[in-house]
């Protein structure tokens, strides 16, 4: 099994509601692409003021804020990941919602049992 994980930091000027719309669009994407076995998507629920306080109490002063949104997709193989990458439904979501609003993106693909 291959797990694809993307993290997105949105621009500060991203309009209200766009984050929720991106989540909804990714959830709708799962059933549209047959080789996606499972998709998990959501927004960051951490309160960084609490995390910073905890880190400071442990002697760590540099804690960056995390990302705003995570997408985790389970696929059977690397080939299925490449097919997902090439799928027009995926690119439509990227062009319409992510590119206009993302400030940063990080991604990784890992294998799992």
N, C-alpha and C positions, 0 to 999 in steps of 0.2 A: 504494500500500500504506500502511496505517496501522499504527503500532506503539504499543501501549499498555504502559506500564511503571509498575508499582506497587512501592513500597518500604515495608517494614513494620519497625518497631521493636517488639519484644515486651516485655510487662511483665516485670519481674525475677522475679515469682512464677509465671511460666508453667511448668507442670509439665514435667519431663523428657520428651522424646519428642514433645511437641506440635509443635515446629518440623518434625521429620521427617514427622509426620502431615499437616501443612499442605502440605508439598512434595508428598507422595503424592497428596493430594486434588486439588491443581491439575493434576498430571500426568494424573490420571484424568479431569479435566474436559475436557481437550483433545478427546478422541474423542467426548465426549457432545454437544459444540456444533459443528455442521457448518461454521459460518463461521469458526472458528478455524483459520487456516492452519498456524500453528506456535506452540508454547508452550514457553518456557524458564523454569524455576523452580529456585531454589537458595538455599542459605544462605551467609552471608558467611564467606569463608575468610581474611580479613585479620587479621593480628596487629597490633593498634593500638599496642602498645608499640614495635614495629619502625617503624611509620609515624611515630609521635611522635618517635622518635630521629632518623629521617631528616629530618623537618621541622625539628627543633631544630638539626641540623647546617647547615641552610640559613637559619637565622635566623627561623624561624616557630615561635611558641610555642603558638598556639591551633589545635589540631586536634581536632575533635569525632569521637567514635566514629561509625561508620557505622550503617547499618540492618542488621537481622538476616536479612532475607529479601527476595528480589527475584522479581517475576513479570513476564515480558516476553511479550506476546501479539501475534502478527502477524495482521492482518485485511486484507481487501480494501478496505474503505471505512469512512468515518465511520458510515454507516448500519449496517454490520455490528458496529461497536463499540457502538452504542446497543442493538442487538439482544442482544449479549453482556451488556451492563449489565442488561437487562431479564430475562434468562434465569433461570428459577427454580433451575436447578442451581448457577449462580453465587451466587445469594442464599442458598441452603442452606449452601454452604461458608462464606460470609461470616458468617452467623448462628451456625453451629455452632463454627467454629474461629477466625475472625479477631476478631470483636467481643469475645469474652470474654478474648482474649489480647493484643490490640494496644495499645500505648501511643501509637504515632504511625504515620501513613501519609502518604506522598507519592506523587503520581501525575502522569503527563504522557502526552500523546498527541502523536506526531509523524508526519509523512508521510515516506515514503522511496521511492526509485526501485524 
